[in-house]
Amino acid sequence: MASTRTPAKHFSPLAIGAPEPFRTLPVKLERMIHFVPPHNEKIRSKIKDLAGQVDVVLGNLEDAVPMDQKENARKGFIEMVRDNDFGATGVWTRINCLNSPWVLDDVTEIVAAVGNKLDVIMLPKVEGPWDIHYLDQLLAQLEAKHGVKKPILIHA
């Protein structure tokens, strides 16, 4: 896939109204990443105490979630992020893979509801750079649409 962006436009937003990309990635220690199955109410209820003890809280929507719980996991993640103050703790989510029937709702609903609190989207099972380009463009459009102030990073 050939890039049509010139070097001069490298740091311009990918969509009108999207936040400007970081010129340098924020340096933040991520020594302890706690994977949370957000469909599990019991585990989700412990996040308030856990958030101060880890570097990242990651809502895992993918492999750890049974197929019949995918929508509950997404709703649980949104509720968990919306209802808690994470302070300096990073907030990540691992979405479903791009060829799944849940991924588009994962990205659109999460960015709409809690995009300003979300630091990173982890993209699993990447098959090539086109997967990252697709998610990057989609995120820029959603960030613009929902007024997200800082770009959401992609971990692939």
KEPA-533273 format. One record per residue (C-alpha): x, y, z; residue in three letters. Coordinates in steps of 0.02 Angstrom, whole numbers, plus 32768, in hexadecimal, padded with zeros to 4 digits. Example, Ala and Ser with C-alpha at 12.3 -4.5 7.8 and 13.67 -1.06 7.14 Angstrom:
# residues 2
c1:8267&c2:7F1F&c3:8186&aa:Ala
c1:82AC&c2:7FCB&c3:8165&aa:Ser
END
This chain:
# residues 156
c1:8000&c2:8000&c3:8000&aa:Met
c1:8051&c2:80A1&c3:7FC7&aa:Ala
c1:8049&c2:8135&c3:803C&aa:Ser
c1:8002&c2:81D7&c3:7FF7&aa:Thr
c1:8038&c2:823F&c3:808C&aa:Arg
c1:80CB&c2:82B1&c3:806C&aa:Thr
c1:8150&c2:82C6&c3:80F3&aa:Pro
c1:8110&c2:8377&c3:8111&aa:Ala
c1:8065&c2:8331&c3:813F&aa:Lys
c1:80A7&c2:82A4&c3:81AB&aa:His
c1:8074&c2:82FB&c3:824C&aa:Phe
c1:7FCD&c2:833C&c3:8210&aa:Ser
c1:7F2C&c2:82E8&c3:8249&aa:Pro
c1:7EEA&c2:8257&c3:81E0&aa:Leu
c1:7E39&c2:829E&c3:81E6&aa:Ala
c1:7DF2&c2:834E&c3:81EE&aa:Ile
c1:7DDB&c2:8379&c3:82A6&aa:Gly
c1:7E43&c2:82E6&c3:82E7&aa:Ala
c1:7ECC&c2:830B&c3:8366&aa:Pro
c1:7F79&c2:832B&c3:8322&aa:Glu
c1:7FE8&c2:8290&c3:832B&aa:Pro
c1:806F&c2:828B&c3:83AF&aa:Phe
c1:8117&c2:82CA&c3:836E&aa:Arg
c1:816B&c2:8257&c3:83EB&aa:Thr
c1:8117&c2:81C9&c3:8444&aa:Leu
c1:80F5&c2:81E9&c3:84FC&aa:Pro
c1:8173&c2:818D&c3:8568&aa:Val
c1:8119&c2:8130&c3:85F2&aa:Lys
c1:814F&c2:8098&c3:8655&aa:Leu
c1:80E0&c2:8004&c3:862E&aa:Glu
c1:812E&c2:7F7F&c3:869C&aa:Arg
c1:808D&c2:7F34&c3:86DB&aa:Met
c1:7FF9&c2:7F22&c3:8666&aa:Ile
c1:7F60&c2:7ED6&c3:86BA&aa:His
c1:7EEC&c2:7E7F&c3:863E&aa:Phe
c1:7E37&c2:7E8B&c3:8676&aa:Val
c1:7DA9&c2:7E23&c3:862D&aa:Pro
c1:7D27&c2:7EAF&c3:8631&aa:Pro
c1:7C92&c2:7E3A&c3:8621&aa:His
c1:7CBB&c2:7DFC&c3:86D1&aa:Asn
c1:7C62&c2:7E70&c3:874D&aa:Glu
c1:7CC2&c2:7E2B&c3:87E3&aa:Lys
c1:7D6C&c2:7E56&c3:8798&aa:Ile
c1:7D2E&c2:7EFC&c3:8754&aa:Arg
c1:7CF6&c2:7F2F&c3:8803&aa:Ser
c1:7DAB&c2:7F24&c3:8841&aa:Lys
c1:7DEF&c2:7FA1&c3:87C2&aa:Ile
c1:7DE6&c2:8037&c3:8837&aa:Lys
c1:7E64&c2:7FE5&c3:88AD&aa:Asp
c1:7ECB&c2:7F96&c3:8823&aa:Leu
c1:7EE4&c2:8032&c3:87B9&aa:Ala
c1:7F64&c2:8080&c3:8830&aa:Gly
c1:7FCC&c2:7FE1&c3:8837&aa:Gln
c1:7FED&c2:7FC4&c3:877E&aa:Val
c1:802F&c2:802B&c3:86ED&aa:Asp
c1:7FA4&c2:7FF9&c3:8673&aa:Val
c1:7EF4&c2:7FB4&c3:8683&aa:Val
c1:7EC9&c2:7F5B&c3:85E2&aa:Leu
c1:7E17&c2:7F25&c3:85BA&aa:Gly
c1:7E2C&c2:7E86&c3:8555&aa:Asn
c1:7D9B&c2:7E72&c3:84DD&aa:Leu
c1:7DEB&c2:7DEB&c3:8473&aa:Glu
c1:7E25&c2:7D38&c3:849C&aa:Asp
c1:7DF9&c2:7D3B&c3:8556&aa:Ala
c1:7D42&c2:7D5D&c3:8531&aa:Val
c1:7CC8&c2:7CD5&c3:84F8&aa:Pro
c1:7C6C&c2:7CFD&c3:8456&aa:Met
c1:7BC5&c2:7D0E&c3:84AD&aa:Asp
c1:7C10&c2:7D91&c3:8524&aa:Gln
c1:7C64&c2:7E05&c3:84A5&aa:Lys
c1:7BDF&c2:7E8E&c3:84AF&aa:Glu
c1:7BD9&c2:7E83&c3:856D&aa:Asn
c1:7C96&c2:7E94&c3:8572&aa:Ala
c1:7C91&c2:7F31&c3:8507&aa:Arg
c1:7C08&c2:7F7D&c3:8573&aa:Lys
c1:7C65&c2:7F4A&c3:8611&aa:Gly
c1:7D05&c2:7F9C&c3:85D3&aa:Phe
c1:7CAA&c2:803E&c3:85AC&aa:Ile
c1:7C58&c2:803C&c3:8658&aa:Glu
c1:7CFE&c2:8015&c3:86AE&aa:Met
c1:7D58&c2:80A6&c3:8658&aa:Val
c1:7CC9&c2:8121&c3:866C&aa:Arg
c1:7CAE&c2:80FD&c3:8725&aa:Asp
c1:7D63&c2:80FE&c3:8762&aa:Asn
c1:7DED&c2:817D&c3:8774&aa:Asp
c1:7E8D&c2:812B&c3:8739&aa:Phe
c1:7F00&c2:81BC&c3:8762&aa:Gly
c1:7FAB&c2:819B&c3:8713&aa:Ala
c1:7F80&c2:80E5&c3:86ED&aa:Thr
c1:7F71&c2:80C3&c3:8634&aa:Gly
c1:7ECB&c2:8088&c3:85ED&aa:Val
c1:7ED8&c2:800E&c3:855C&aa:Trp
c1:7E65&c2:7F96&c3:8504&aa:Thr
c1:7E8A&c2:7EFE&c3:849B&aa:Arg
c1:7E03&c2:7EFD&c3:8417&aa:Ile
c1:7DC9&c2:7E68&c3:83B3&aa:Asn
c1:7E2C&c2:7E40&c3:8314&aa:Cys
c1:7E00&c2:7E9D&c3:8275&aa:Leu
c1:7DAD&c2:7E07&c3:8221&aa:Asn
c1:7D33&c2:7DEE&c3:82B1&aa:Ser
c1:7C7E&c2:7E29&c3:82B3&aa:Pro
c1:7C9B&c2:7E8C&c3:8355&aa:Trp
c1:7D2F&c2:7EFC&c3:832B&aa:Val
c1:7CD3&c2:7F8C&c3:82D9&aa:Leu
c1:7C5B&c2:7F9D&c3:836C&aa:Asp
c1:7CF0&c2:7F8C&c3:83E4&aa:Asp
c1:7D48&c2:8021&c3:8397&aa:Val
c1:7CB3&c2:8091&c3:8372&aa:Thr
c1:7C58&c2:8079&c3:8418&aa:Glu
c1:7CF4&c2:8086&c3:8485&aa:Ile
c1:7D38&c2:8123&c3:8432&aa:Val
c1:7C8C&c2:8174&c3:8438&aa:Ala
c1:7C73&c2:814E&c3:84F0&aa:Ala
c1:7D20&c2:815A&c3:853F&aa:Val
c1:7D98&c2:8194&c3:84B7&aa:Gly
c1:7DDD&c2:8222&c3:8521&aa:Asn
c1:7E10&c2:81A8&c3:85AB&aa:Lys
c1:7E57&c2:8122&c3:8537&aa:Leu
c1:7F13&c2:8120&c3:851A&aa:Asp
c1:7F31&c2:8089&c3:84AA&aa:Val
c1:7ED3&c2:800D&c3:843F&aa:Ile
c1:7F2E&c2:7F67&c3:842F&aa:Met
c1:7F0F&c2:7F1A&c3:8384&aa:Leu
c1:7F23&c2:7E5C&c3:8387&aa:Pro
c1:7F4F&c2:7DE6&c3:82F8&aa:Lys
c1:7F94&c2:7E6B&c3:8282&aa:Val
c1:7FAE&c2:7E23&c3:81D4&aa:Glu
c1:8009&c2:7EB7&c3:8187&aa:Gly
c1:8022&c2:7F73&c3:818B&aa:Pro
c1:7F79&c2:7F8D&c3:8138&aa:Trp
c1:7F24&c2:7F53&c3:81D8&aa:Asp
c1:7F7A&c2:7FDC&c3:823B&aa:Ile
c1:7F57&c2:805F&c3:81B4&aa:His
c1:7E9E&c2:802F&c3:81B6&aa:Tyr
c1:7E8E&c2:803F&c3:8273&aa:Leu
c1:7EF3&c2:80E1&c3:8274&aa:Asp
c1:7E81&c2:8133&c3:81F3&aa:Gln
c1:7DE4&c2:80F5&c3:824A&aa:Leu
c1:7E22&c2:8135&c3:82F2&aa:Leu
c1:7E47&c2:81E1&c3:82A8&aa:Ala
c1:7D97&c2:81ED&c3:8263&aa:Gln
c1:7D49&c2:81B6&c3:8308&aa:Leu
c1:7DB9&c2:8228&c3:836F&aa:Glu
c1:7D80&c2:82BB&c3:8304&aa:Ala
c1:7CC9&c2:8289&c3:830B&aa:Lys
c1:7CC9&c2:8276&c3:83C8&aa:His
c1:7D3D&c2:8306&c3:83F6&aa:Gly
c1:7DC9&c2:829B&c3:843C&aa:Val
c1:7E54&c2:8313&c3:8471&aa:Lys
c1:7EEF&c2:82A2&c3:8468&aa:Lys
c1:7F13&c2:821B&c3:83E8&aa:Pro
c1:7EF1&c2:8169&c3:841D&aa:Ile
c1:7F8D&c2:8101&c3:83FF&aa:Leu
c1:7F90&c2:8057&c3:83AA&aa:Ile
c1:7FF2&c2:7FC4&c3:83F0&aa:His
c1:8004&c2:7F3C&c3:836C&aa:Ala
END
